[in-house]
Amino acid sequence: MPKNENSSQFEILPHENNIEYTREGGYFVTYKKALIYLFITLSFSAVVGFLVYRYGPNNAWQQADATQENIQDLLDKSIRNQPVQSLRLSGDVKPLNYKLKIQPNIDNLTFSGEINFVCITSQSTNFIVNVQEELLFNNKSATPLSTTPDDVHIEKIFHGVKHGNAKVFDHIHVIARKMIKDNEQYRLHLSNALTPGNKYLLTITYDGNISQSLQGLHENSYVTSEGEKKYIIASHLQPVFARRVFPCFDEPSMQATFEITIVHKDNMTSLSNMPLQNSTDIGNGWIEDQFQITPPMPTFLVAIVLLDKQYYSSITGNQNVSIWAPKEHLKYVSYSLEKTERILTYYSKHFDLEYALPKLDIVTIPTLPSTATENWGLILFKESTLLSGEDERETFSFLAKKIAQQWFGNLVSINWWNDLWLVKGFALLEADEASVEVNNWNSDFTLRIMQSIFGLDDFLEITLDPNITNILQINQLYDSITHFKGSCLLRMLENSMPEILFQNGTQNFLKKWKYETVSQKDFWNSINDLAEDYLPAQINISDIMETWSSQSGYPLITVLRNETTQSLQVNQSKFQAINDSDSSLWIVPLNYVIGNGDERKLWLTNRSITVANVSSDKWVLFNVKRTGYYRVNYDNNSWNQLIQVLKMNHEVIPPENRGQLINDAFKLAENGLISYEIPFNLTKYLHKEERYIPWASVLDSLEFLKDALQSTYLNGAYEQYIKYLVSPLYDKMWNVTDGHQLLRRLTIETACNVNYEPCTAWAEKLFDEWMKKNISVPNDLRKTIFCTAIRTGSEEEWDFLWNQIKLQKTNSDIEQLFMSLGCTRDTWLINKYMRNAQSGAIPWQYVPYVWKSLGQPTSLAFGFQYLRENWDTIYQAYKDKPIILKAIVQDFLFKLGTKSDLEDLTILVKKHEEDFQQLATLVQGVVDRIKARVEWSNKHLHEIEELLLG
């Protein structure tokens, strides 16, 4: 049919009797045949349509509609069906000393081992140790048990801790052995009963595989500047991976001394917890290194490292501190060495207790499952943590946190894993205080720790003291979420009393319990003994902290004025309580100021309390310096008074509270507790703000709006609003003093992210000069420049950055490039990126950064589609690498926010229910967040429209 040039529709021509066909050839049919063909075509279309409807995407959506309400049931079932394992050993047999000899072979990634351990029994029992199935016992594994007499000669002393050499004098035969796979226990049935009170010596020889999953004894690889691939062997035994390296009593309360021997090739250097005692050439290119005996410690603190001599070296300071890194990277670690020595000096004085071991080695290795491991005397750091040079504050924080655990965590250890949050939280708090004392920096705790954990606690409702029933739960306790919350609670407790009391109580605790294991009550009691005068009547610290550690979530403190009685009614309730009948109740240390008056303190032990004599014309501020782990709401008049104070003289309110007010207000508005007009009015003072903490807090508070609006018609208006806020500051930030570098970087990053033209043009110019003229970009702004250029650029920029990966010298630089490549808006480049990750073109240890980088609406949508279509392949590739699966859920899926996302996620989880069982808790947080965003959009989108466009 000819087409009318002036129309977008085809026209049907009128019938003509004499039609001449000028085209030769072709195929002609009769009218009757044409009707038959038409019938066949329509029938075929109907069948195809039915099949598409029945089995195609539409049906998938119908199934999603039918099952999306059941995703909660699926997750609940997965959580309920997690295995209940018998995790605890009986305690009838306890280790006293291990002699561990291990021989790793880099050539075939295997190792052989021999373990001799002396133990003591409290009653007749079968002998049980923890061991992983991967360890293969050889024919000598059933060597006889040998008892040692009570009067065994004690010939070694270490800091007052006795160690015995067992003498063989009586044989007890092993008549049967049994592996209890589910509980990872190995049971020995003996020919004779063990006599209570006697010591016993057990010898086991075995073989194992060096892991590639960063657990147990694992390999790390790196490429030298000459292009040669080299290997590192390192141990990662936290929390329950020691059993993958040697048979042992793998519980934190089962402390013993260790005598470690490492047999290695002569081109390697070996390190362990203690200094080297003897090194012997045993021939054929093998060296046997024996290390000094350790103090009593749990198995998860044992450390073993093998480094290539040719490429790894160390620099040593004045306090027997050494930092090991590839020789070409040693120039980057001088800052870390200096700070490590200063941190050790500070903690020794602060805790009134010297560092307990003769040396401290710090080793940088390419890849770890976390930023660092806090082995006693041998800390392993992920290379990018210490070598980036991008953020000295972050590097110092990581160092100070891990070194703090050399005291509480190692010198004093925990009885069981449910108290891990206390050790980790304590380390975070002490690291923050060290940053203030050692460097004279302002604390950023309220932003870096508190505000970040508030955002997660809103959805995950974190409980610090769970009932641990399986090994998966123990592994999950090493997630930073509980550590952050724990540090906030400790900071709140510390600020409820004079600071010196908390410090003195900590000193007493460490001195009393050194070389022992403890529970959290032992720590509370040490503080309580000094702080009774500052606690509520007849309530001790253990009672107070129980209300915080045993309950999920946190309280909302609501402050209501009564102008008639000139008083305040202060109430508590659970923030985001599911229903009005929620009975959660905390014992809350409150602090507040009235007008410009002094800080006042009181304890809220019930639902409410009245504060008398508060003039209605004076502003009121609760949670001064944001020391309490709670949010605060006010009546409208009190909010308006605070808005006016910020406009008139914002500096009368502490900078921590300037950020807190806006953060609390946006979160309260998000949950429908106040109007969005209040937080938007609070931000109007920001043109006068020049402090980092308030600005960073505000911009973080706006992340929810950014994510919620980025795929809507309001995204442009939101970006205009952010430009309005930051453009005056942006213009000030080009010639700033060193004290404002953090604010400068934050301002430039924010301006470029919302496509502020002066910023994007500047970033594109610097990237282009790097690409075409090899002019390097500022190190502290690389992330912003790279991401902006990739987002606004084309294939040329993307390919250039991809090709730069192999030229980078440190892992931190490589990670930064992977995070930037995901900024592209081109779906075909995203497809290429994902396929590179799946094909192995990207080493697996960098795959988490691929998923983390996908945050733009385009990359998020395509990445989610790619995940659904390729889940089987992805899961099979990474099921033994939990760091990647966790990144996919927590760093990628957590960004989803629409109803269709929830429908698609439901289909994915339902189809692969077994795969998601171990991820159920994390997926629950994703589901809750998506539901909250969908509900928010239904309730608040019109209100936001009026504020942004009105």
Protein Blocks (a to p, Z undefined) as FASTA:
>chain_A
ZZdfkbcbdcdddddfbdcdfbggdjdddfklmmmmmmmmmmmmmmmmmmmmmmmmmlmm
mmmmmmmmmmmmmmmmmmmmpccddfbcghlaccfbdcddddddfklopadddddddddd
fbdcdddddddfklccdfklmgccddddfklccfbdeehiacdddddfbdcddfbdcddf
knopacdddfbdcdehiacdddddddddddfehpajaddddddfkopacddddddfbfkl
mmmmogcdddfklgcdddddddddfkbccddfbdcfbdcdebjhiacddddddddddfkl
pccddddfklgccdddfkopacdddfklmmmmmmmmmmmmmmmmmmmmmnopacfbfbdc
ddddfbdcbfbdcbehiacddfklmmnomammlmmmmmmmmmmmmmnomlpccfbfklmm
mmmmmmmmmmmmmmmmmnopacfklmmmmmmmmmmmmmnopafbdcdfbfklmmmmmpmk
lmmmmmmmmmmmmmmpcfklmmmmmmmmmmmmgoiacdfklmmmmmmmmmmmmccehiaf
klmmmmmmmpgcjddddddddfklopaddddddehiabfklcbdcdddddddehjbdcdd
dddfbfbdcdehiafkbccdehihhlagcdddddfklmmmmmmmmmmommlpcfklmmmm
mmmmmmmmmnopacfklmmmmmmmmmmpccfklmmmmmmmmmmmmmmmmmmmklmmmmmm
mmmmmmmmmmmmmmccfklmmmmmmmmmmmmmnopaklmmmmmmmmmmmmmnopacdfkl
mmmmmmmmmmmmcfklmmmmmmmmmmpcbfklmmmmmmmmmmpcbfklmmmmmmmmmnop
acfklmmmmmmmpmbfklmmmmmmmmmmmmmmmmmmmmmmmklmmmmmmmmmmmgcbfkl
mmmmmmmmmmmmmmmmmmmmmmmmmmmmmmmmmmmmmmmmmmmmmmmmZZ
